[in-house]
Amino acid sequence: MAKLPSLIKKQSQKQLLLTVVLVLYIITNVNVPQPLAGMVDSTMGNIVVVLLALAVLLTENTVLGVLAVIAAFELIKRSSVRTGSNGIRRFLPSEEKKEQHYSALNQFPITLEEEMVHNMVPMVADPLMTDASYKPVMNASHNASDL
């Protein structure tokens, strides 16, 4: 606590104002506007927000930089809640989980037919073809073409 006044004295008025705004944003539960949430809740938007927070961390006062990183995290989190992608990530099952669930449902016991086919002795040779006492007869085709 003794160092707090020295940290505040080192900041300019703009830095102090930005610190107050960031603290208010972090503490209060301010909803992110839908157009801004849509832009932030993308890969490119997340990269831009993180880069801006890191730029503030590296160029400005340490306290202001840490607050900027925390505010950036909150902005990304609130944007994902606002657009609904947070709920999709948390509650919709992934393909791996669905595959595990379906494979657990598709485990059937071996049926009697499968067991009997498995236990059958395989045929070693073709059965002998005997000469039949009948001959095949073809009916009249009524001028139909052969297939």
C-alpha positions as CSV (number, residue, x, y, z in Angstrom):
1,M,0.0,0.0,0.0
2,A,2.9,2.3,0.6
3,K,3.9,2.1,-3.1
4,L,0.4,2.9,-4.4
5,P,0.8,6.7,-4.3
6,S,4.1,6.5,-6.1
7,L,2.6,4.4,-8.8
8,I,-0.3,6.9,-9.2
9,K,2.1,9.9,-9.3
10,K,4.1,8.3,-12.2
11,Q,1.0,8.1,-14.4
12,S,-0.2,10.9,-16.6
13,Q,-3.8,12.0,-16.6
14,K,-4.6,9.9,-19.7
15,Q,-3.1,6.8,-18.1
16,L,-5.1,7.5,-14.9
17,L,-8.3,7.9,-16.9
18,L,-7.6,4.7,-18.8
19,T,-6.9,2.8,-15.6
20,V,-10.2,4.0,-14.1
21,V,-12.1,3.0,-17.2
22,L,-10.5,-0.5,-17.3
23,V,-11.1,-1.1,-13.6
24,L,-14.8,-0.1,-14.1
25,Y,-15.1,-2.4,-17.1
26,I,-13.6,-5.3,-15.2
27,I,-15.7,-4.8,-12.0
28,T,-19.0,-4.0,-13.6
29,N,-20.9,-6.5,-15.8
30,V,-21.2,-4.4,-18.9
31,N,-22.7,-6.1,-21.9
32,V,-20.7,-6.0,-25.1
33,P,-22.7,-4.5,-28.0
34,Q,-23.6,-7.2,-30.5
35,P,-21.7,-5.8,-33.5
36,L,-18.5,-5.4,-31.4
37,A,-19.0,-8.9,-29.9
38,G,-19.3,-10.3,-33.4
39,M,-16.0,-8.8,-34.4
40,V,-14.2,-9.7,-31.2
41,D,-15.5,-13.3,-31.2
42,S,-13.5,-14.4,-34.2
43,T,-9.9,-15.6,-34.5
44,M,-8.8,-12.4,-36.0
45,G,-10.7,-10.3,-33.4
46,N,-9.1,-12.3,-30.6
47,I,-5.6,-11.8,-32.0
48,V,-6.2,-8.0,-32.4
49,V,-7.5,-7.7,-28.8
50,V,-4.6,-9.7,-27.4
51,L,-2.0,-7.7,-29.4
52,L,-3.5,-4.4,-28.2
53,A,-3.4,-5.6,-24.6
54,L,0.2,-6.8,-25.0
55,A,1.1,-3.5,-26.6
56,V,-0.3,-1.6,-23.6
57,L,1.5,-4.0,-21.2
58,L,4.9,-3.4,-22.9
59,T,4.6,0.4,-23.6
60,E,2.7,1.8,-20.6
61,N,2.9,1.5,-16.8
62,T,2.9,-2.0,-15.4
63,V,-0.3,-1.6,-13.5
64,L,-2.1,-0.3,-16.6
65,G,-0.7,-3.1,-18.7
66,V,-1.9,-5.8,-16.3
67,L,-5.3,-4.2,-16.2
68,A,-5.4,-4.1,-20.0
69,V,-4.6,-7.8,-20.2
70,I,-7.4,-8.6,-17.7
71,A,-9.8,-6.3,-19.5
72,A,-8.9,-8.0,-22.8
73,F,-9.6,-11.4,-21.3
74,E,-13.0,-10.2,-20.0
75,L,-13.8,-8.6,-23.4
76,I,-13.1,-11.9,-25.2
77,K,-15.1,-13.9,-22.6
78,R,-18.1,-11.5,-22.6
79,S,-18.1,-11.4,-26.4
80,S,-18.2,-15.2,-26.7
81,V,-21.1,-15.2,-24.2
82,R,-23.0,-12.5,-26.1
83,T,-22.6,-14.3,-29.5
84,G,-23.4,-17.7,-28.1
85,S,-20.2,-19.4,-29.1
86,N,-19.4,-20.0,-25.4
87,G,-22.6,-22.1,-25.1
88,I,-21.8,-24.0,-28.2
89,R,-18.3,-24.9,-27.0
90,R,-19.6,-25.9,-23.5
91,F,-22.7,-27.8,-24.2
92,L,-22.5,-29.3,-27.7
93,P,-20.6,-32.6,-27.7
94,S,-17.6,-33.0,-29.8
95,E,-17.3,-35.5,-32.6
96,E,-15.0,-37.7,-30.4
97,K,-17.6,-37.8,-27.6
98,K,-20.4,-38.6,-30.1
99,E,-18.4,-41.4,-31.6
100,Q,-17.7,-42.9,-28.2
101,H,-21.3,-42.7,-27.3
102,Y,-22.5,-44.3,-30.5
103,S,-19.9,-47.1,-30.4
104,A,-21.0,-47.9,-26.8
105,L,-24.6,-48.2,-28.1
106,N,-23.6,-50.4,-31.1
107,Q,-22.1,-53.2,-29.0
108,F,-24.4,-56.2,-29.8
109,P,-24.0,-59.7,-28.4
110,I,-23.1,-62.5,-30.9
111,T,-26.3,-64.0,-32.2
112,L,-27.0,-67.7,-32.5
113,E,-26.8,-67.5,-36.3
114,E,-23.3,-65.9,-36.1
115,E,-22.2,-68.5,-33.6
116,M,-23.4,-71.4,-35.7
117,V,-21.7,-70.0,-38.9
118,H,-18.5,-69.6,-36.9
119,N,-18.7,-73.2,-35.6
120,M,-19.4,-74.8,-39.0
121,V,-16.7,-76.9,-40.5
122,P,-15.4,-75.2,-43.7
123,M,-16.0,-77.0,-47.0
124,V,-12.8,-78.6,-48.2
125,A,-13.8,-79.5,-51.7
126,D,-16.6,-78.7,-54.1
127,P,-19.4,-81.2,-54.0
128,L,-19.5,-83.6,-56.9
129,M,-21.7,-82.6,-59.7
130,T,-23.9,-85.5,-60.8
131,D,-25.5,-85.9,-64.1
132,A,-29.1,-84.9,-63.9
133,S,-31.8,-86.9,-65.5
134,Y,-33.6,-83.8,-66.7
135,K,-32.8,-81.2,-69.3
136,P,-33.7,-77.5,-69.1
137,V,-36.4,-76.4,-71.5
138,M,-36.9,-72.9,-72.6
139,N,-40.5,-71.6,-73.2
140,A,-41.4,-69.6,-76.2
141,S,-39.9,-66.1,-76.0
142,H,-42.7,-64.4,-78.0
143,N,-40.1,-62.4,-80.1
144,A,-38.5,-61.0,-76.9
145,S,-34.8,-60.0,-77.2
146,D,-32.2,-61.8,-75.2
147,L,-30.7,-59.9,-72.4
